[in-house]
Amino acid sequence: MCNKEIYVAHMTVKPHSSIAVAAYSDLMRLLLDDAASEITGSIERRTRGGRTYLYERLRRGTKSYARYLGEATDELEARLRQAEELRQRAAARRAEQTRLARVLRAEGFGRLDAEAGQILTAFARAGVFRLGGTLVGTVAFKAYEGELGARLGFDAMAQTGDIDLASFERLSIALGDHVTEQLGATLAEFDFDAVPSLAKGKTWRWRHASHPVEIEFLTPAFGDEGIRDLPALGVSAQSLHHLNFVLSRPIKAVLLYRSGVLVQVPRPEAFAVHKLIVADRRRGGPDQAKSRKDRAQAAFLVEVLAEDRPAELVEAFDDAVSRGPKWRQRIEASLRRMPQTRELIEAARSEA
């Protein structure tokens, strides 16, 4: 086991071609343009906690309601100003999306299987990612192939059928908006059954009726771990310690299914450090195999980031270890099993 982890930490990272990197960037831009082109109402600004959030004000019959769009950024506001123009270019944009997805497949980008692709597409259409939902498991790890321009390959660290989604409970309450389709009903259409919970009336996990595939909803714990509600998504979630770290300042990403699915994932440096923490939580328990995968994913990302984004890697690492002794103990326990990864972090520190 140790030898395998050392190999992962020192594997030769194979970058994608400049053609693939450009195609991914262009596909992301077009999918973001798609989202902005759907805006037909007036734009409303709301300020909470020193941050500004944008909403679309719409009318349904005699009633007015607001649809959450995202935190105000120059990029988002520029797209919203171009909404009408973007709508007029929809046909050409869809054709170009298809072409770019074809380029990425030809360049060897990893693809979602049909079932995961259909589920994430349905979630995207329902507004899950717009409303703060963030992929946090191995499916999120797959998204870093495009974000970092590095080939993931086909080994076990990038393979899973499970889908893990997380969101802040407070954000879900504060948004004042909700998904357009009930997620439990959507999952039932894909033959997923709700897994009974000890918390009566609260469902946070679904299991496929005939395959060993699960979908889980998670949220950070700021106290005891338990079951919390995510009103914006219309589901409950298992709360876990340390998860707040990985949900801070998530980014948009594209997963390759059909012409691309626009999702939300953690920043890769935060994901890498969080995997060091999760690996120690799982070590020695029933999720021992997942612990090995966590270390493999962390090792891969640290190797890429130490070369490509050393300052971001060091910032995330220092942030995590500054959060208290339990955080440091978890990270240190994993790094004791990953000496080459530790060396890469220290090398990044000298370059940052």
GUKE-684326 format. One record per residue (C-alpha): x, y, z. Coordinates in steps of 0.05 Angstrom, whole numbers. Layout:
% GUKE-684326
<px->X | py->Y | pz->Z>;
...
This chain:
% GUKE-684326
<px->0 | py->0 | pz->0>;
<px->55 | py->48 | pz->19>;
<px->94 | py->35 | pz->-45>;
<px->32 | py->49 | pz->-86>;
<px->22 | py->116 | pz->-51>;
<px->95 | py->135 | pz->-62>;
<px->86 | py->119 | pz->-136>;
<px->25 | py->164 | pz->-140>;
<px->62 | py->221 | pz->-107>;
<px->120 | py->216 | pz->-156>;
<px->82 | py->198 | pz->-219>;
<px->97 | py->238 | pz->-281>;
<px->38 | py->285 | pz->-291>;
<px->19 | py->287 | pz->-364>;
<px->-9 | py->354 | pz->-386>;
<px->-64 | py->361 | pz->-436>;
<px->-46 | py->394 | pz->-502>;
<px->-54 | py->468 | pz->-513>;
<px->-112 | py->451 | pz->-560>;
<px->-149 | py->414 | pz->-504>;
<px->-136 | py->469 | pz->-453>;
<px->-163 | py->522 | pz->-501>;
<px->-223 | py->479 | pz->-519>;
<px->-240 | py->469 | pz->-445>;
<px->-234 | py->544 | pz->-431>;
<px->-279 | py->561 | pz->-491>;
<px->-331 | py->509 | pz->-471>;
<px->-334 | py->537 | pz->-401>;
<px->-344 | py->608 | pz->-429>;
<px->-401 | py->585 | pz->-474>;
<px->-437 | py->547 | pz->-418>;
<px->-432 | py->609 | pz->-374>;
<px->-460 | py->649 | pz->-432>;
<px->-518 | py->600 | pz->-436>;
<px->-535 | py->612 | pz->-363>;
<px->-535 | py->687 | pz->-372>;
<px->-577 | py->683 | pz->-436>;
<px->-635 | py->655 | pz->-395>;
<px->-643 | py->721 | pz->-358>;
<px->-706 | py->758 | pz->-378>;
<px->-726 | py->797 | pz->-315>;
<px->-696 | py->857 | pz->-280>;
<px->-634 | py->850 | pz->-237>;
<px->-639 | py->861 | pz->-162>;
<px->-579 | py->870 | pz->-115>;
<px->-580 | py->847 | pz->-42>;
<px->-525 | py->856 | pz->9>;
<px->-512 | py->807 | pz->65>;
<px->-451 | py->802 | pz->109>;
<px->-413 | py->854 | pz->68>;
<px->-424 | py->816 | pz->3>;
<px->-470 | py->832 | pz->-54>;
<px->-514 | py->780 | pz->-87>;
<px->-553 | py->785 | pz->-152>;
<px->-625 | py->762 | pz->-164>;
<px->-671 | py->762 | pz->-224>;
<px->-738 | py->793 | pz->-209>;
<px->-794 | py->757 | pz->-246>;
<px->-870 | py->755 | pz->-247>;
<px->-914 | py->694 | pz->-249>;
<px->-986 | py->715 | pz->-259>;
<px->-999 | py->770 | pz->-207>;
<px->-942 | py->749 | pz->-162>;
<px->-870 | py->772 | pz->-163>;
<px->-812 | py->727 | pz->-143>;
<px->-736 | py->729 | pz->-143>;
<px->-689 | py->678 | pz->-173>;
<px->-618 | py->675 | pz->-144>;
<px->-563 | py->685 | pz->-196>;
<px->-499 | py->686 | pz->-155>;
<px->-451 | py->731 | pz->-118>;
<px->-439 | py->797 | pz->-155>;
<px->-374 | py->795 | pz->-195>;
<px->-351 | py->838 | pz->-253>;
<px->-353 | py->777 | pz->-298>;
<px->-425 | py->758 | pz->-280>;
<px->-451 | py->829 | pz->-286>;
<px->-418 | py->837 | pz->-354>;
<px->-452 | py->774 | pz->-378>;
<px->-520 | py->797 | pz->-352>;
<px->-513 | py->862 | pz->-390>;
<px->-505 | py->821 | pz->-453>;
<px->-564 | py->774 | pz->-440>;
<px->-605 | py->795 | pz->-501>;
<px->-546 | py->790 | pz->-548>;
<px->-528 | py->721 | pz->-519>;
<px->-599 | py->697 | pz->-530>;
<px->-595 | py->716 | pz->-604>;
<px->-531 | py->675 | pz->-612>;
<px->-559 | py->612 | pz->-578>;
<px->-560 | py->567 | pz->-640>;
<px->-489 | py->583 | pz->-660>;
<px->-466 | py->575 | pz->-588>;
<px->-497 | py->505 | pz->-582>;
<px->-464 | py->482 | pz->-647>;
<px->-396 | py->507 | pz->-621>;
<px->-407 | py->471 | pz->-554>;
<px->-418 | py->406 | pz->-592>;
<px->-354 | py->417 | pz->-632>;
<px->-313 | py->433 | pz->-570>;
<px->-338 | py->372 | pz->-533>;
<px->-318 | py->330 | pz->-593>;
<px->-248 | py->361 | pz->-590>;
<px->-242 | py->344 | pz->-516>;
<px->-263 | py->272 | pz->-527>;
<px->-212 | py->266 | pz->-583>;
<px->-158 | py->295 | pz->-536>;
<px->-172 | py->241 | pz->-485>;
<px->-212 | py->279 | pz->-433>;
<px->-247 | py->235 | pz->-382>;
<px->-322 | py->229 | pz->-392>;
<px->-379 | py->218 | pz->-344>;
<px->-417 | py->154 | pz->-352>;
<px->-488 | py->162 | pz->-379>;
<px->-523 | py->155 | pz->-312>;
<px->-479 | py->206 | pz->-275>;
<px->-483 | py->253 | pz->-335>;
<px->-559 | py->250 | pz->-336>;
<px->-565 | py->261 | pz->-261>;
<px->-518 | py->321 | pz->-260>;
<px->-551 | py->351 | pz->-321>;
<px->-619 | py->345 | pz->-285>;
<px->-589 | py->376 | pz->-222>;
<px->-560 | py->434 | pz->-263>;
<px->-626 | py->447 | pz->-297>;
<px->-662 | py->446 | pz->-229>;
<px->-614 | py->499 | pz->-203>;
<px->-573 | py->457 | pz->-154>;
<px->-506 | py->489 | pz->-172>;
<px->-535 | py->558 | pz->-180>;
<px->-562 | py->553 | pz->-109>;
<px->-496 | py->535 | pz->-76>;
<px->-493 | py->460 | pz->-87>;
<px->-420 | py->438 | pz->-95>;
<px->-392 | py->371 | pz->-116>;
<px->-342 | py->346 | pz->-63>;
<px->-326 | py->273 | pz->-79>;
<px->-289 | py->237 | pz->-135>;
<px->-335 | py->268 | pz->-187>;
<px->-308 | py->335 | pz->-166>;
<px->-237 | py->308 | pz->-172>;
<px->-253 | py->291 | pz->-245>;
<px->-267 | py->364 | pz->-258>;
<px->-196 | py->384 | pz->-243>;
<px->-173 | py->352 | pz->-308>;
<px->-199 | py->414 | pz->-343>;
<px->-184 | py->464 | pz->-289>;
<px->-111 | py->443 | pz->-283>;
<px->-100 | py->416 | pz->-354>;
<px->-73 | py->351 | pz->-327>;
<px->-92 | py->280 | pz->-350>;
<px->-123 | py->239 | pz->-294>;
<px->-116 | py->171 | pz->-328>;
<px->-161 | py->112 | pz->-314>;
<px->-135 | py->85 | pz->-247>;
<px->-177 | py->76 | pz->-185>;
<px->-167 | py->145 | pz->-157>;
<px->-213 | py->175 | pz->-211>;
<px->-265 | py->120 | pz->-213>;
<px->-330 | py->122 | pz->-174>;
<px->-405 | py->116 | pz->-185>;
<px->-423 | py->156 | pz->-123>;
<px->-441 | py->230 | pz->-124>;
<px->-430 | py->274 | pz->-63>;
<px->-460 | py->344 | pz->-60>;
<px->-451 | py->395 | pz->-5>;
<px->-476 | py->464 | pz->13>;
<px->-475 | py->512 | pz->72>;
<px->-538 | py->506 | pz->114>;
<px->-539 | py->581 | pz->128>;
<px->-530 | py->598 | pz->55>;
<px->-587 | py->551 | pz->36>;
<px->-633 | py->587 | pz->85>;
<px->-611 | py->657 | pz->67>;
<px->-618 | py->652 | pz->-8>;
<px->-694 | py->654 | pz->-7>;
<px->-697 | py->612 | pz->-70>;
<px->-704 | py->538 | pz->-85>;
<px->-694 | py->486 | pz->-139>;
<px->-745 | py->484 | pz->-194>;
<px->-755 | py->408 | pz->-189>;
<px->-760 | py->365 | pz->-126>;
<px->-695 | py->327 | pz->-124>;
<px->-724 | py->265 | pz->-91>;
<px->-773 | py->258 | pz->-149>;
<px->-717 | py->269 | pz->-199>;
<px->-674 | py->214 | pz->-167>;
<px->-734 | py->167 | pz->-166>;
<px->-737 | py->174 | pz->-242>;
<px->-666 | py->146 | pz->-244>;
<px->-685 | py->87 | pz->-199>;
<px->-655 | py->115 | pz->-135>;
<px->-690 | py->99 | pz->-70>;
<px->-686 | py->143 | pz->-7>;
<px->-645 | py->110 | pz->47>;
<px->-682 | py->112 | pz->114>;
<px->-651 | py->160 | pz->165>;
<px->-651 | py->157 | pz->240>;
<px->-676 | py->228 | pz->237>;
<px->-750 | py->220 | pz->222>;
<px->-773 | py->254 | pz->158>;
<px->-703 | py->275 | pz->137>;
<px->-672 | py->244 | pz->75>;
<px->-600 | py->258 | pz->57>;
<px->-578 | py->195 | pz->20>;
<px->-605 | py->157 | pz->-40>;
<px->-583 | py->88 | pz->-64>;
<px->-593 | py->59 | pz->-133>;
<px->-644 | py->2 | pz->-135>;
<px->-598 | py->-46 | pz->-173>;
<px->-527 | py->-17 | pz->-173>;
<px->-480 | py->-2 | pz->-114>;
<px->-485 | py->73 | pz->-127>;
<px->-503 | py->126 | pz->-75>;
<px->-519 | py->200 | pz->-77>;
<px->-507 | py->238 | pz->-12>;
<px->-519 | py->310 | pz->10>;
<px->-472 | py->340 | pz->61>;
<px->-463 | py->405 | pz->99>;
<px->-410 | py->432 | pz->147>;
<px->-418 | py->419 | pz->221>;
<px->-406 | py->477 | pz->269>;
<px->-416 | py->436 | pz->332>;
<px->-443 | py->365 | pz->337>;
<px->-449 | py->326 | pz->272>;
<px->-520 | py->309 | pz->254>;
<px->-575 | py->319 | pz->202>;
<px->-590 | py->389 | pz->177>;
<px->-639 | py->418 | pz->126>;
<px->-618 | py->451 | pz->61>;
<px->-682 | py->490 | pz->42>;
<px->-656 | py->516 | pz->-24>;
<px->-644 | py->445 | pz->-48>;
<px->-705 | py->415 | pz->-15>;
<px->-665 | py->359 | pz->19>;
<px->-632 | py->344 | pz->85>;
<px->-557 | py->335 | pz->93>;
<px->-507 | py->299 | pz->138>;
<px->-465 | py->352 | pz->174>;
<px->-390 | py->338 | pz->179>;
<px->-332 | py->374 | pz->211>;
<px->-278 | py->406 | pz->167>;
<px->-326 | py->410 | pz->107>;
<px->-331 | py->486 | pz->113>;
<px->-258 | py->491 | pz->91>;
<px->-270 | py->457 | pz->24>;
<px->-334 | py->497 | pz->9>;
<px->-302 | py->565 | pz->15>;
<px->-299 | py->603 | pz->-51>;
<px->-319 | py->546 | pz->-98>;
<px->-307 | py->551 | pz->-173>;
<px->-345 | py->534 | pz->-236>;
<px->-322 | py->473 | pz->-276>;
<px->-344 | py->432 | pz->-336>;
<px->-354 | py->357 | pz->-336>;
<px->-355 | py->322 | pz->-402>;
<px->-423 | py->292 | pz->-418>;
<px->-455 | py->306 | pz->-485>;
<px->-438 | py->380 | pz->-497>;
<px->-415 | py->392 | pz->-426>;
<px->-447 | py->401 | pz->-357>;
<px->-432 | py->464 | pz->-318>;
<px->-422 | py->447 | pz->-244>;
<px->-391 | py->477 | pz->-182>;
<px->-331 | py->446 | pz->-146>;
<px->-282 | py->467 | pz->-91>;
<px->-217 | py->502 | pz->-109>;
<px->-166 | py->447 | pz->-124>;
<px->-118 | py->468 | pz->-70>;
<px->-173 | py->467 | pz->-17>;
<px->-197 | py->399 | pz->-43>;
<px->-125 | py->371 | pz->-38>;
<px->-116 | py->393 | pz->34>;
<px->-186 | py->370 | pz->54>;
<px->-170 | py->301 | pz->26>;
<px->-111 | py->297 | pz->74>;
<px->-160 | py->309 | pz->132>;
<px->-214 | py->261 | pz->106>;
<px->-162 | py->206 | pz->94>;
<px->-144 | py->205 | pz->167>;
<px->-216 | py->206 | pz->189>;
<px->-229 | py->144 | pz->147>;
<px->-165 | py->106 | pz->163>;
<px->-174 | py->40 | pz->199>;
<px->-250 | py->40 | pz->192>;
<px->-300 | py->10 | pz->143>;
<px->-279 | py->63 | pz->91>;
<px->-206 | py->43 | pz->90>;
<px->-206 | py->36 | pz->14>;
<px->-234 | py->106 | pz->8>;
<px->-178 | py->131 | pz->54>;
<px->-126 | py->104 | pz->5>;
<px->-163 | py->138 | pz->-53>;
<px->-165 | py->203 | pz->-13>;
<px->-89 | py->201 | pz->-5>;
<px->-79 | py->185 | pz->-78>;
<px->-122 | py->244 | pz->-100>;
<px->-87 | py->291 | pz->-52>;
<px->-19 | py->267 | pz->-76>;
<px->-37 | py->278 | pz->-149>;
<px->-65 | py->348 | pz->-137>;
<px->-6 | py->369 | pz->-93>;
<px->42 | py->348 | pz->-148>;
<px->6 | py->389 | pz->-200>;
<px->-5 | py->449 | pz->-156>;
<px->66 | py->450 | pz->-128>;
<px->89 | py->461 | pz->-200>;
<px->32 | py->503 | pz->-227>;
<px->3 | py->541 | pz->-168>;
<px->52 | py->537 | pz->-109>;
<px->27 | py->601 | pz->-75>;
<px->-46 | py->576 | pz->-75>;
<px->-25 | py->508 | pz->-48>;
<px->16 | py->537 | pz->9>;
<px->-39 | py->587 | pz->26>;
<px->-91 | py->531 | pz->32>;
<px->-45 | py->487 | pz->72>;
<px->-27 | py->542 | pz->121>;
<px->-100 | py->563 | pz->128>;
<px->-120 | py->492 | pz->147>;
<px->-65 | py->479 | pz->198>;
<px->-80 | py->547 | pz->231>;
<px->-151 | py->526 | pz->247>;
<px->-133 | py->486 | pz->309>;
<px->-98 | py->424 | pz->337>;
<px->-148 | py->374 | pz->309>;
<px->-139 | py->401 | pz->239>;
<px->-63 | py->397 | pz->246>;
<px->-66 | py->327 | pz->275>;
<px->-108 | py->300 | pz->217>;
<px->-63 | py->331 | pz->164>;
<px->1 | py->309 | pz->199>;
<px->-24 | py->238 | pz->206>;
<px->-36 | py->233 | pz->131>;
<px->30 | py->266 | pz->112>;
<px->69 | py->217 | pz->156>;
<px->45 | py->164 | pz->106>;
<px->61 | py->209 | pz->47>;
<px->133 | py->235 | pz->55>;
<px->140 | py->254 | pz->-18>;
<px->76 | py->296 | pz->-15>;
<px->103 | py->331 | pz->47>;
<px->168 | py->347 | pz->9>;
<px->128 | py->376 | pz->-49>;
<px->89 | py->422 | pz->-2>;
<px->154 | py->447 | pz->29>;
<px->185 | py->457 | pz->-40>;
<px->123 | py->497 | pz->-59>;
<px->133 | py->540 | pz->3>;
<px->204 | py->558 | pz->-20>;
<px->177 | py->580 | pz->-87>;
<px->114 | py->615 | pz->-65>;
